[in-house]
Amino acid sequence: MSLPFSVLTFLLLLFLFSSPNSAAARKSDDIVRSSCVHASYPNLCLRTLSSYAGSSSCKTPRDLARAAVKVSLSRTRRVSTYLAHVSASNSERQREALSDCAEQISDSVDSLSRTLGELKHLQEGEGFRWHMSNAQTWVSAAMTNEDTCLDGFQDIDVKVKSDVKRKVTNLARVTSNALYMINRLDESRGRHL
């Protein structure tokens, strides 16, 4: 007696979704969803970190915080490249504003790189508070740099100002979410970092 095709399909799907790999993927997806729900920009958080869900590199809150900082660092580098490209403008005032902004964003790249270093060393124990404080400080510095970048854009070409503002605002939101993920590490202290 043979089983109907639909029963075989159901059993195959049941087997696939109950396998250890899919359970790990669901746990990773759950950590992203549950972490992003209270972030400053939850939809952006889900969108930028969803590629880490299901990966073996995102099992703990610390992994997620590192992923959020990596996303922020990657976007910061892209904005830095963009600023270098558009800084060859005709207006001296515009070149000056773009140059100042590029310097601030470059400082953000450095701050976010340092944050990753601190998160790499973040472990339960005596040094936890030290590394945690350093990571929070570096991400906060990056956010300040991103905010300061926009200060010099009065009397600038409207299109350039609009493009820079859009890119830097998006960058600041991603970085804000990264800071949120780092701050959550204190809450998860004592559980697997």
Buried (B, 14 or more C-beta within 10 A) or exposed (E): EEEEEEEEEEEEEEEEEEEEEEEBBEEBBEBBBEBBEEBBBBEBBBEBBEEBBBBEEBBBBBBBBBBBBBBBBEBBBEBBEBBBEBBEBEEEBBBBBBBBBBBBBBBBBBBBBBBBBBBEEBEEEEEBEEBBEBBBBBBBBBBBBBBBBBEBBEEBBEEBBEEBBEBBEBBBBBBBBBBBBBBBBEEBBEEEB
